[in-house]
Amino acid sequence: MSFGEGCAVVLASILVICLALFLVPALELWLWSLVMVTVFGAPVLTYWQMFALNWLCGLLFRSRVTVNNKK
């Protein structure tokens, strides 16, 4: 792999991570509005509130369990 190909891989990876970082809260916001607001009467959230909620839930509910498959 040449230097140019390595840079392209790194830039593509950064682009995918940035897209995921901003598209996941948008999908969750759409699902929140579709289900929680309609069914349960939960408050309507803004994009940045959902972004922060996504980040907070990631911190609070991240699994810290490691599995050792060595036998």
C-alpha positions as CSV (number, residue, x, y, z in Angstrom):
1,M,0.0,0.0,0.0
2,S,1.4,3.3,-1.0
3,F,1.3,6.6,1.0
4,G,-1.5,8.0,-1.2
5,E,-3.6,4.9,-0.7
6,G,-3.0,5.0,3.1
7,C,-4.1,8.7,3.2
8,A,-7.2,7.8,1.2
9,V,-8.1,5.1,3.6
10,V,-7.6,7.4,6.6
11,L,-9.7,10.2,5.0
12,A,-12.5,7.8,4.1
13,S,-12.5,6.4,7.6
14,I,-12.7,9.9,9.1
15,L,-15.6,10.7,6.7
16,V,-17.5,7.6,7.7
17,I,-17.0,8.2,11.4
18,C,-18.2,11.9,11.0
19,L,-21.2,10.8,9.0
20,A,-22.1,8.2,11.6
21,L,-21.6,10.7,14.4
22,F,-24.2,13.0,12.9
23,L,-26.6,10.6,11.2
24,V,-27.2,8.3,14.1
25,P,-28.7,11.1,16.3
26,A,-30.9,12.2,13.3
27,L,-32.2,8.6,13.0
28,E,-32.8,8.4,16.7
29,L,-34.6,11.8,16.7
30,W,-36.9,10.5,13.9
31,L,-37.7,7.3,15.8
32,W,-38.2,9.3,19.1
33,S,-40.7,11.6,17.3
34,L,-42.4,8.7,15.6
35,V,-42.8,6.5,18.7
36,M,-42.3,8.4,22.0
37,V,-44.0,11.6,21.2
38,T,-46.9,10.0,19.4
39,V,-47.5,7.0,21.7
40,F,-46.5,8.3,25.1
41,G,-46.7,12.0,24.8
42,A,-43.0,12.6,25.6
43,P,-41.5,16.0,24.9
44,V,-40.3,16.9,21.4
45,L,-36.5,17.1,21.3
46,T,-34.2,19.1,19.1
47,Y,-31.4,17.6,17.1
48,W,-28.8,18.8,19.6
49,Q,-30.7,17.5,22.6
50,M,-30.8,14.1,20.9
51,F,-27.1,14.3,20.1
52,A,-26.4,15.0,23.8
53,L,-28.7,12.2,24.9
54,N,-27.0,9.8,22.5
55,W,-23.6,10.8,23.9
56,L,-24.8,10.5,27.5
57,C,-26.4,7.1,27.0
58,G,-23.2,5.9,25.4
59,L,-21.3,6.9,28.5
60,L,-23.8,5.5,30.9
61,F,-24.7,2.2,29.3
62,R,-21.5,1.2,27.5
63,S,-20.5,-2.4,28.3
64,R,-17.3,-2.7,30.1
65,V,-17.3,-6.5,30.0
66,T,-14.5,-8.2,28.3
67,V,-14.8,-11.8,27.1
68,N,-11.8,-14.1,27.1
69,N,-12.3,-16.9,24.6
70,K,-8.9,-18.6,25.3
71,K,-9.2,-22.2,26.3
